[in-house]
Amino acid sequence: MEQKVVVEVFGEKFSLKTDQDPEYLQKLAALVDKEMRAVSRQVNNLPPVRVGVLAALKIADEYFQIRKDFEEMADLVRKNK
């Protein structure tokens, strides 16, 4: 069932319609907010859009590293069967 969830990221509120668990979306928003704030502390005076892009790149890098690690572990498991 679709529901409306309001999340806050980097001081901006976003109203989302979703079938996901609202708590899950809050966790996602908290992660993005945390990364944006970390970027903002490291690089002063960047527009929020640039902060968002840098945070997204960091999150994407972490995702790809985890995916690569998972695929390598899955290959090891397959080889050891």
C-alpha positions as CSV (number, residue, x, y, z in Angstrom):
1,M,0.0,0.0,0.0
2,E,1.5,3.3,-1.1
3,Q,2.0,5.9,1.7
4,K,3.5,9.3,2.1
5,V,6.8,9.6,4.1
6,V,8.5,12.9,4.9
7,V,12.3,12.7,5.2
8,E,14.9,15.4,5.9
9,V,18.2,15.5,4.1
10,F,20.8,18.3,4.5
11,G,18.1,20.6,6.0
12,E,15.6,20.0,3.2
13,K,12.3,18.1,3.7
14,F,11.2,15.7,1.0
15,S,7.8,14.2,0.7
16,L,7.9,10.7,-0.8
17,K,5.2,8.3,-1.9
18,T,6.3,4.7,-1.4
19,D,5.4,1.1,-0.8
20,Q,8.6,0.7,1.3
21,D,8.7,0.6,5.1
22,P,8.8,4.3,6.3
23,E,11.6,3.4,8.8
24,Y,13.7,2.0,6.0
25,L,13.3,5.3,4.0
26,Q,14.2,7.3,7.2
27,K,17.4,5.2,7.4
28,L,18.3,5.8,3.8
29,A,17.7,9.6,4.3
30,A,19.8,9.5,7.4
31,L,22.7,7.9,5.5
32,V,22.5,10.5,2.7
33,D,22.3,13.3,5.3
34,K,25.3,12.0,7.2
35,E,27.4,11.7,4.0
36,M,26.4,15.2,2.8
37,R,27.3,16.7,6.1
38,A,30.7,15.0,6.1
39,V,31.4,16.3,2.6
40,S,30.2,19.8,3.7
41,R,32.7,19.8,6.6
42,Q,35.6,18.7,4.4
43,V,34.9,21.1,1.5
44,N,33.6,24.5,2.6
45,N,31.3,26.8,0.5
46,L,30.1,24.2,-2.0
47,P,26.5,24.6,-3.3
48,P,24.2,21.8,-1.9
49,V,23.9,20.2,-5.3
50,R,27.7,19.7,-5.5
51,V,27.7,18.4,-1.9
52,G,25.0,16.0,-2.9
53,V,26.8,14.7,-6.0
54,L,30.0,14.2,-4.0
55,A,28.1,12.3,-1.3
56,A,26.3,10.2,-3.9
57,L,29.7,9.3,-5.4
58,K,31.0,8.2,-2.0
59,I,27.9,6.1,-1.4
60,A,28.2,4.6,-4.9
61,D,31.8,3.8,-4.3
62,E,31.0,2.0,-1.0
63,Y,28.2,0.1,-2.8
64,F,30.4,-1.1,-5.6
65,Q,33.2,-2.1,-3.2
66,I,30.7,-4.2,-1.1
67,R,29.2,-5.7,-4.3
68,K,32.7,-6.6,-5.6
69,D,33.6,-8.2,-2.2
70,F,30.3,-10.1,-2.2
71,E,30.9,-11.5,-5.7
72,E,34.4,-12.5,-4.8
73,M,33.1,-14.4,-1.7
74,A,30.4,-16.0,-3.7
75,D,33.0,-17.2,-6.3
76,L,35.0,-18.7,-3.4
77,V,32.0,-20.5,-2.1
78,R,31.1,-21.9,-5.5
79,K,34.7,-23.1,-6.0
80,N,34.8,-24.8,-2.7
81,K,31.6,-26.8,-3.1
